[in-house]
């Protein structure tokens, strides 16, 4: 016999007790997606935040070396890791009908590394939002609709979800392109604020979003900060810690050795292919130091090792640690 539907107060009490979407879903006999949508609806209805703390879930799946703490304001989430690997990609600009080489490589590296991967982070701009842009149309170009882009994002993220090991956290930060989804709605139909579906996270229930992710006490992951040729260097110098950013589409790491510690300014490249129509605004000019790929970050005893990268070469083939992981 199916379980009786929980009241809002019962749902709130259970959430605050378990602090885990999967655990609440199991207890109530609901799907995780339905649980997430009800969580969003209740948050809007009662003006509260139902915070997730996945420490119990980590232990269940054998990931005692990690802990995820979700911010009530969804501004800065916190991830603690002692041993393991985190994959960080950014600027996917997922396009309808297109499967990029770097995205294929990310799924393959994730599957190959298996239980070693404790988290996957998409560091902004999974969504392009060309049809909702403030920039004028370029000649007679036709951008995909919001629905087409959203379906592409869901399909690609679903592929990552299918390849993750049990207990692996799925996190994302908001990029300037991601913000287009809500900015247009907030400005055009503000009276619909709080309605499920009007926030990008409503359509991606397995991914915890925030503006920034703080990892341990010495790393910040954020979509963008400094720009230009020396952006990675300026990030690590001014940040005083490891700083991981996307936005510039550059794939690199700058090391800064101080009196006591070494910190890295990591640029996570782009999961997109450079020739995608989303980048036609360059009008035939090359991207400034653009490179497709993503970062592979490893911790041992709580210390970050030197950053590694899976990079797409000029011939369009993606390699990691000398092995081929994707082709065009």
C-alpha positions as CSV (number, residue, x, y, z in Angstrom):
1,X,0.0,0.0,0.0
2,X,1.5,3.4,-0.9
3,X,2.4,5.7,1.9
4,X,0.0,8.6,2.8
5,X,1.2,11.9,1.6
6,X,3.1,13.8,4.3
7,X,1.8,17.2,5.4
8,X,4.1,20.2,4.9
9,X,5.0,20.2,8.5
10,X,5.8,16.5,8.5
11,X,8.0,17.1,5.4
12,X,9.8,20.0,7.1
13,X,10.4,18.0,10.3
14,X,11.6,14.9,8.4
15,X,13.9,17.1,6.2
16,X,15.5,18.8,9.3
17,X,16.0,15.4,10.9
18,X,17.6,13.6,7.9
19,X,19.0,16.6,6.0
20,X,19.4,14.5,2.9
21,X,17.2,14.5,-0.3
22,X,17.8,10.8,-1.0
23,X,17.0,9.8,2.6
24,X,13.8,11.9,2.7
25,X,12.7,10.5,-0.7
26,X,13.2,7.0,0.6
27,X,11.4,7.6,3.8
28,X,8.4,9.1,2.0
29,X,8.4,6.7,-0.9
30,X,8.9,9.5,-3.4
31,X,11.4,10.0,-6.3
32,X,14.3,12.4,-5.6
33,X,13.0,14.8,-8.3
34,X,9.5,14.9,-6.6
35,X,11.2,15.4,-3.3
36,X,13.2,18.3,-4.6
37,X,10.2,20.0,-6.2
38,X,8.3,19.7,-3.0
39,X,11.2,21.1,-1.1
40,X,11.3,24.1,-3.4
41,X,7.6,24.7,-3.1
42,X,7.7,24.5,0.7
43,X,10.7,26.9,0.8
44,X,8.7,29.4,-1.3
45,X,5.5,28.9,0.6
46,X,6.9,29.4,4.1
47,X,9.9,31.6,3.3
48,X,12.4,29.1,4.8
49,X,15.4,27.1,3.7
50,X,15.6,23.4,4.1
51,X,19.4,22.8,4.4
52,X,21.1,19.6,3.4
53,X,24.1,18.1,5.3
54,X,25.3,15.0,3.6
55,X,27.6,13.7,6.2
56,X,25.3,10.7,7.0
57,X,25.0,9.9,3.3
58,X,28.8,10.0,2.9
59,X,29.2,7.4,5.6
60,X,26.6,5.2,4.1
61,X,28.4,5.1,0.8
62,X,31.9,4.8,2.3
63,X,32.9,8.4,1.7
64,X,33.8,9.3,5.2
65,X,36.5,11.6,3.9
66,X,34.1,14.1,2.6
67,X,31.3,16.4,3.9
68,X,29.0,18.8,2.1
69,X,27.3,21.6,3.9
70,X,24.7,23.6,2.0
71,X,24.3,27.3,2.7
72,X,20.8,28.5,3.7
73,X,21.3,31.5,1.3
74,X,22.8,29.3,-1.4
75,X,25.7,31.8,-1.6
76,X,28.6,29.8,-0.3
77,X,28.4,26.0,0.0
78,X,31.2,24.2,1.8
79,X,32.9,20.9,0.9
80,X,35.3,19.2,3.1
81,X,37.6,16.5,1.7
82,X,40.5,14.6,3.1
83,X,41.4,12.0,0.4
84,X,40.1,11.7,-3.1
85,X,39.5,13.4,-6.4
86,X,37.3,16.2,-7.6
87,X,36.6,16.9,-11.3
88,X,36.0,20.6,-12.1
89,X,34.7,21.7,-15.5
90,X,33.2,24.9,-16.6
91,X,31.7,26.9,-19.5
92,X,30.0,24.0,-21.1
93,X,27.4,26.2,-22.9
94,X,25.5,23.0,-23.7
95,X,24.0,23.3,-27.1
96,X,21.0,21.3,-28.5
97,X,22.1,18.4,-30.6
98,X,25.8,18.9,-29.9
99,X,28.1,16.6,-27.8
100,X,31.4,18.2,-27.1
101,X,34.7,16.3,-26.9
102,X,35.5,17.6,-23.4
103,X,32.1,16.5,-22.1
104,X,32.6,13.0,-23.4
105,X,36.1,12.9,-21.9
106,X,34.7,14.1,-18.5
107,X,32.1,11.3,-18.5
108,X,34.8,8.7,-19.4
109,X,37.4,10.0,-16.9
110,X,34.7,9.9,-14.2
111,X,33.7,6.3,-15.1
112,X,37.4,5.3,-15.2
113,X,38.4,6.8,-11.9
114,X,35.3,5.4,-10.2
115,X,35.1,5.5,-6.4
116,X,38.2,7.8,-6.2
117,X,36.0,10.7,-7.4
118,X,34.3,12.3,-4.4
119,X,32.7,15.3,-6.3
120,X,32.0,16.7,-9.7
121,X,31.8,20.5,-10.0
122,X,30.4,22.4,-12.9
123,X,31.9,25.8,-12.4
124,X,29.4,28.0,-14.1
125,X,27.9,28.6,-17.6
126,X,26.4,25.2,-18.2
127,X,23.5,27.2,-19.8
128,X,24.2,29.8,-22.5
129,X,20.9,31.7,-22.7
130,X,21.6,33.3,-26.1
131,X,17.9,34.0,-26.7
132,X,17.6,35.8,-23.4
133,X,20.8,37.8,-23.8
134,X,20.9,41.6,-23.5
135,X,23.3,41.7,-26.5
136,X,21.8,42.4,-29.9
137,X,21.3,39.7,-32.5
138,X,24.2,39.1,-34.8
139,X,23.0,39.4,-38.4
140,X,20.3,36.7,-39.0
141,X,21.6,34.3,-36.4
142,X,19.0,32.2,-34.6
143,X,19.7,31.2,-31.0
144,X,18.2,28.0,-29.6
145,X,15.1,28.5,-27.4
146,X,15.3,28.4,-23.7
147,X,13.4,25.1,-23.7
148,X,15.9,23.6,-26.2
149,X,18.9,24.7,-24.2
150,X,17.3,23.5,-20.9
151,X,16.7,20.0,-22.4
152,X,20.3,19.9,-23.6
153,X,21.6,20.8,-20.2
154,X,19.4,18.1,-18.6
155,X,20.6,15.5,-21.1
156,X,24.3,16.3,-20.6
157,X,24.0,16.4,-16.8
158,X,22.1,13.2,-16.9
159,X,25.1,11.6,-18.6
160,X,27.4,12.8,-15.8
161,X,24.9,11.5,-13.2
162,X,24.9,8.1,-14.9
163,X,28.7,7.8,-14.7
164,X,29.2,8.9,-11.1
165,X,30.0,6.4,-8.3
166,X,27.8,6.1,-5.3
167,X,28.2,9.0,-2.9
168,X,29.9,11.3,-5.4
169,X,28.6,14.8,-4.9
170,X,27.3,16.8,-7.8
171,X,27.8,20.6,-7.4
172,X,27.6,23.6,-9.6
173,X,28.2,27.3,-9.4
174,X,26.3,30.0,-11.1
175,X,28.0,31.7,-14.1
176,X,27.0,34.9,-15.8
177,X,25.3,32.9,-18.6
178,X,23.4,30.7,-16.1
179,X,22.0,33.9,-14.5
180,X,20.3,34.8,-17.8
181,X,17.6,32.2,-17.1
182,X,16.4,33.9,-13.9
183,X,17.3,37.5,-14.8
184,X,14.9,37.6,-17.7
185,X,12.1,36.2,-15.6
186,X,12.8,38.4,-12.6
187,X,12.7,41.5,-14.8
188,X,9.7,40.6,-17.0
189,X,7.4,38.6,-14.7
190,X,8.5,39.4,-11.1
191,X,5.0,38.4,-9.8
192,X,5.9,34.7,-10.5
193,X,8.8,34.7,-8.0
194,X,8.7,31.5,-6.0
195,X,6.8,29.5,-8.5
196,X,8.5,26.1,-9.1
197,X,10.3,26.0,-12.5
198,X,11.3,29.7,-12.5
199,X,14.7,29.0,-11.1
200,X,17.3,27.0,-12.9
201,X,17.9,24.7,-9.9
202,X,14.3,23.5,-10.1
203,X,15.2,21.6,-13.3
204,X,18.4,20.1,-12.0
205,X,17.4,18.3,-8.8
206,X,20.5,16.2,-8.4
207,X,22.9,19.2,-8.4
208,X,23.5,21.5,-5.4
209,X,24.1,25.1,-6.6
210,X,25.7,28.2,-5.0
211,X,27.6,31.3,-6.1
212,X,30.8,29.9,-4.6
213,X,32.1,26.7,-3.1
214,X,34.7,26.7,-0.2
215,X,36.8,23.6,-0.1
216,X,38.4,22.8,3.3
217,X,40.0,26.0,4.6
218,X,42.2,26.8,1.7
219,X,40.3,26.7,-1.6
220,X,37.6,28.8,-3.3
221,X,35.8,27.6,-6.4
222,X,33.9,30.4,-8.2
223,X,32.9,31.0,-11.8
224,X,34.9,34.2,-12.3
225,X,37.0,36.8,-10.6
226,X,40.0,38.3,-12.4
227,X,40.2,38.4,-16.2
228,X,43.0,38.9,-18.8
229,X,46.3,37.2,-19.4
230,X,47.3,37.0,-15.7
231,X,43.9,36.1,-14.3
232,X,45.1,32.9,-12.7
233,X,48.1,34.6,-11.1
234,X,46.0,37.5,-9.8
235,X,43.4,35.0,-8.4
236,X,45.9,33.2,-6.3
237,X,47.9,36.2,-5.2
238,X,44.9,38.3,-4.1
239,X,42.9,35.3,-2.8
240,X,45.7,34.0,-0.5
241,X,44.5,30.5,-1.1
242,X,43.8,28.0,-3.9
243,X,41.4,29.7,-6.3
244,X,39.6,27.8,-9.0
245,X,37.8,29.8,-11.7
246,X,36.3,29.4,-15.2
247,X,34.9,32.2,-17.4
248,X,38.1,32.9,-19.4
249,X,38.0,29.5,-21.1
250,X,41.8,29.2,-20.3
251,X,43.1,25.8,-19.0
252,X,46.1,26.3,-16.7
253,X,47.5,26.5,-13.2
254,X,49.7,29.2,-11.6
255,X,51.6,28.2,-8.5
256,X,52.4,30.7,-5.8
257,X,54.9,29.7,-3.1
258,X,54.8,31.8,0.0
259,X,56.8,31.5,3.2
260,X,54.8,28.4,4.4
261,X,52.4,27.1,1.8
262,X,52.0,26.6,-2.0
263,X,48.7,27.7,-3.5
264,X,47.4,27.4,-7.0
265,X,45.3,29.6,-9.3
266,X,43.5,27.0,-11.4
267,X,41.7,27.9,-14.6
268,X,39.2,25.2,-15.7
269,X,39.1,25.8,-19.5
270,X,35.8,25.0,-21.2
271,X,33.7,21.9,-21.7
272,X,32.4,23.4,-24.9
273,X,33.9,23.0,-28.3
274,X,35.4,26.2,-29.7
275,X,33.5,26.1,-33.0
276,X,30.0,26.0,-31.4
277,X,27.6,28.6,-32.7
278,X,27.3,30.1,-29.2
279,X,30.7,31.7,-29.9
280,X,29.9,33.3,-33.3
281,X,30.1,36.7,-31.6
282,X,33.9,36.5,-32.1
283,X,33.3,37.0,-35.8
284,X,36.0,34.6,-36.9
285,X,38.7,35.6,-34.4
286,X,40.2,33.0,-32.2
287,X,39.4,32.7,-28.5
288,X,42.1,34.3,-26.3
289,X,44.0,31.3,-24.9
290,X,40.8,29.2,-25.0
291,X,41.2,25.4,-24.5
292,X,38.7,22.7,-24.0
293,X,39.2,20.4,-21.1
294,X,38.7,20.3,-17.3
295,X,40.7,20.1,-14.1
296,X,41.4,16.9,-12.0
297,X,42.1,17.9,-8.4
298,X,43.5,15.3,-5.9
299,X,43.8,15.5,-2.1
300,X,45.9,13.3,0.0
301,X,45.7,13.7,3.8
302,X,43.8,16.9,3.3
303,X,46.6,18.5,1.1
304,X,45.9,19.4,-2.6
305,X,48.4,17.9,-5.0
306,X,49.6,19.7,-8.1
307,X,46.5,20.2,-10.4
308,X,46.1,17.9,-13.4
309,X,44.1,18.5,-16.5
310,X,42.3,16.5,-19.2
311,X,42.9,18.7,-22.3
312,X,41.6,18.6,-25.8
313,X,44.5,18.9,-28.2
314,X,44.5,20.8,-31.5
315,X,43.5,17.7,-33.4
316,X,40.4,17.5,-31.3
317,X,41.4,14.4,-29.2
318,X,41.2,14.6,-25.4
319,X,44.0,13.0,-23.3
320,X,44.5,12.5,-19.5
321,X,47.7,11.1,-18.0
322,X,48.8,10.0,-21.5
323,X,45.6,8.0,-22.3
324,X,43.1,8.9,-24.9
325,X,39.6,9.6,-23.4
326,X,37.6,11.1,-26.3
327,X,37.6,11.9,-30.0
328,X,35.5,14.3,-32.1
